[in-house]
Amino acid sequence: MGNTLGLAPMGALPRRSPRREDPLPNPGSFDELHRLCKDVFPGQMEGVKLVVNKVLSSHFQVAHTVHLSALGLPGYHLHAAYAGDWQLSPTEVFPTVVGDWDSSGSLNAQVLLLLAERLRAKAVFQTQQSKFLTWQFDSEYRGDDYTATLTLGNPDLIGESVIVVAHFLQSLTQRLVLGGELVYHRRPGEEGAILTLAGKYSAVRWVATLNVGSGGAHASYYHRANEQVQVGVELEANTRLQDTTFSFGYHLTLPQANMAFKGVVDSNWCVGAVLEKKMPPLPVTLALGAFLNHWRNRFHCGFSVTVG
């Protein structure tokens, strides 16, 4: 008897292909959890500053900075950076050596190395005239959907003191990242550890981040309204100092005028703003900033010129 109902044989039925899920992204570094919100706020400016950048080759560049301030002596900084040939991303080039020397004889230096495809290492040194202040060694491993970091700060075998920091971040979904930080410090007569939990949720136009631990809490919210307007809200609470600060910042970009404006207001009655103006076709950027603390009745302003 034929198939009077017109049904296809079982073998001829189309098979539903299994759903293919996109791999989870790498969550990045623990120190960059609040970076989007931090970039919205203006940087402090005071006095007059002249910065001259010079690219010597595709691997080497230098910068000269002269700073005149009413709060201290005039200063000069020489910044030098070397970038190697191994470029993993537009912002990651290995090896990288960065140094900053000022007129007082202090030096800040960083060395970044790529030991393997997923393993990074960084060394940081800081001196004040002829004395070492900080020496720090970092190692970071980036998996497909997680990042693990171990930091060793100011190790002193003779003085029996050390600071060890461990970070771990795991992507649970395409938008949700969870992780934690463990800080251990030891010196003669004192020893302790602080645990902090962290979470980050990323949507299309906004990012919310929260760090909570025994030392306090740090929450931030970043929102991109459009291509020109960005806003950020930040809350920091310190249980040891019994202090809580709330800040609101915004970033306005005017591409037609080659201008960018950043502003901030916080719960300490502080307001501030920085206006940046590029001067094409010249490689010159002008910046003007002003900050006012109503509570302490303090005001300072700054002006900078960047060439190159």
ZAGUPA-666060 format. One record per residue (C-alpha): y, z, x. Coordinates in pm, whole numbers, padded with zeros to 5 digits, always signed. Example, Ala and Ser with C-alpha at 12.3 -4.5 7.8 and 13.67 -1.06 7.14 Angstrom:
BEGIN
-00450+00780+01230 -00106+00714+01367 
//
This chain:
BEGIN
+00000+00000+00000 +00347-00094+00139 +00639+00138+00182 +00781+00098-00170 +01060+00352-00114 +01202+00158+00182 +01181+00457+00415 +01164+00396+00786 +00854+00514+00968 +00878+00850+01141 +00870+00689+01483 +01161+00461+01392 +01398+00745+01289 +01689+00778+01532 +01672+01087+01746 +01980+01308+01769 +02084+01334+02128 +02132+01689+02254 +02492+01808+02256 +02641+01776+02600 +02872+02065+02685 +03146+02032+02941 +03098+02249+03250 +03310+02561+03268 +03611+02536+03500 +03673+02751+03804 +03904+03042+03707 +04109+03025+04027 +04228+03322+04230 +04289+03673+04097 +04641+03677+04242 +04735+03371+04032 +04652+03517+03691 +05020+03579+03604 +05161+03290+03807 +05275+03073+03514 +05474+03359+03365 +05615+03467+03702 +05744+03115+03775 +05965+03129+03465 +06173+03419+03597 +06459+03354+03843 +06443+03481+04198 +06694+03732+04328 +07000+03585+04501 +07268+03762+04703 +07522+03634+04952 +07540+03283+05093 +07235+03098+05222 +07193+02764+05397 +06844+02613+05427 +06773+02298+05628 +06422+02150+05595 +06297+01894+05845 +05966+01705+05829 +05865+01620+06185 +05538+01446+06099 +05275+01424+05829 +05131+01752+05958 +05426+01954+06083 +05754+02066+05929 +06019+02327+06007 +06299+02499+05816 +06610+02676+05939 +06773+02943+05720 +07106+03118+05775 +07187+03406+05538 +07523+03584+05510 +07516+03902+05301 +07762+04177+05214 +07474+04429+05206 +07357+04379+05563 +07394+04191+05889 +07379+03812+05901 +07030+03678+05957 +06853+03367+06080 +06497+03260+05994 +06285+02991+06155 +05998+02873+05936 +05727+02645+06073 +05420+02506+05895 +05125+02296+06009 +04889+02124+05763 +04559+01964+05862 +04377+01656+05735 +04138+01812+05480 +04312+01800+05139 +04114+01945+04848 +04398+01926+04594 +04770+01844+04587 +04845+02208+04681 +04549+02285+04911 +04532+02147+05263 +04313+02288+05541 +04362+02411+05801 +04712+02551+05737 +04920+02763+05974 +05251+02912+05852 +05491+03124+06054 +05830+03282+05985 +06041+03439+06260 +06381+03605+06212 +06666+03699+06443 +06552+04065+06462 +06225+03963+06628 +05997+04016+06328 +05719+03767+06260 +05514+03682+05952 +05218+03448+06005 +04933+03313+05790 +04629+03108+05882 +04416+02940+05613 +04076+02790+05697 +03804+02614+05501 +03478+02748+05643 +03256+02558+05397 +03298+02346+05086 +03338+02656+04866 +03431+02923+05121 +03791+02989+05224 +03930+03235+05478 +04283+03363+05536 +04438+03586+05800 +04783+03746+05760 +04982+03916+06036 +05319+04089+06008 +05518+04245+06291 +05847+04430+06307 +06000+04360+06647 +05718+04465+06884 +05506+04668+06638 +05228+04546+06413 +05281+04640+06049 +05009+04450+05866 +04695+04261+05956 +04482+04138+05669 +04170+03923+05642 +04058+03750+05322 +03743+03558+05233 +03713+03373+04902 +03412+03197+04751 +03470+02957+04461 +03167+02871+04250 +03153+02625+03964 +03275+02881+03708 +03356+03196+03909 +03559+03319+04207 +03475+03613+04435 +03721+03749+04694 +03697+04024+04954 +04006+04150+05142 +04019+04382+05442 +04362+04530+05510 +04488+04721+05816 +04144+04815+05954 +04171+05090+06215 +03842+05209+06365 +04007+05471+06583 +04224+05618+06307 +03940+05579+06053 +04162+05408+05796 +04108+05090+05597 +04191+04921+05267 +03923+04710+05096 +03999+04499+04789 +03733+04310+04590 +03812+04057+04316 +03583+03874+04076 +03668+03628+03798 +03425+03457+03560 +03494+03178+03310 +03315+03262+02986 +03448+02965+02788 +03684+02675+02851 +03975+02906+02763 +03861+03264+02834 +03839+03426+03179 +03732+03785+03248 +03710+03976+03571 +03813+04282+03765 +03960+04430+04081 +03838+04722+04290 +04072+04875+04550 +03929+05127+04798 +04144+05304+05056 +04051+05554+05321 +04250+05747+05579 +04213+06091+05738 +04221+06352+05463 +04244+06100+05179 +04003+05865+05007 +04006+05697+04668 +03935+05391+04457 +04111+05219+04167 +03936+04987+03919 +04128+04730+03717 +03990+04499+03447 +04151+04161+03380 +04140+03896+03110 +04313+03562+03059 +04317+03329+02759 +04461+02979+02798 +04558+02765+02499 +04718+02423+02496 +05078+02551+02509 +05046+02921+02590 +04865+03161+02824 +04809+03535+02768 +04697+03763+03054 +04618+04135+03065 +04532+04374+03350 +04434+04731+03260 +04329+05007+03496 +04371+05370+03590 +04692+05283+03775 +04859+05122+03474 +04873+04795+03284 +05026+04452+03334 +05051+04206+03044 +05219+03867+03038 +05264+03583+02789 +05370+03231+02883 +05467+02965+02631 +05574+02606+02687 +05779+02499+02384 +05825+02142+02510 +05875+01953+02835 +06213+02115+02889 +06182+02476+02761 +05947+02747+02889 +05957+03118+02810 +05774+03420+02948 +05732+03783+02843 +05608+04050+03082 +05517+04418+03037 +05440+04644+03333 +05338+05010+03302 +05281+05243+03598 +05099+05566+03518 +05176+05725+03856 +05552+05669+03832 +05557+05717+03454 +05761+05399+03422 +05738+05102+03186 +05937+04779+03214 +05966+04495+02965 +06111+04160+03073 +06192+03833+02898 +06259+03514+03093 +06324+03151+03015 +06335+02825+03206 +06541+02530+03082 +06515+02190+03250 +06767+01908+03200 +06618+01598+03368 +06910+01372+03281 +07151+01605+03464 +06906+01698+03744 +06959+02064+03656 +06737+02366+03595 +06842+02700+03451 +06647+03026+03466 +06742+03353+03299 +06601+03704+03259 +06676+04022+03067 +06472+04343+03091 +06448+04693+02947 +06640+04842+03241 +06961+04679+03113 +06946+04412+03380 +07042+04051+03315 +07036+03762+03559 +07050+03385+03578 +07011+03110+03839 +07139+02753+03804 +06996+02481+04029 +07152+02137+04064 +07009+01846+04262 +07247+01591+04409 +07066+01255+04426 +07060+01029+04619 +07141+01302+04873 +06852+01539+04960 +07068+01839+04864 +07003+02116+04611 +07272+02365+04509 +07190+02701+04350 +07415+02967+04201 +07285+03302+04078 +07429+03622+03933 +07263+03952+03840 +07408+04255+03663 +07259+04602+03614 +07448+04762+03327 +07274+05099+03368 +07374+05145+03735 +07690+04935+03710 +07582+04706+03995 +07659+04337+04024 +07565+04083+04288 +07575+03707+04308 +07455+03441+04546 +07501+03080+04642 +07261+02859+04837 +07253+02507+04973 +06918+02345+05053 +06907+02025+05258 +06586+01826+05277 
//
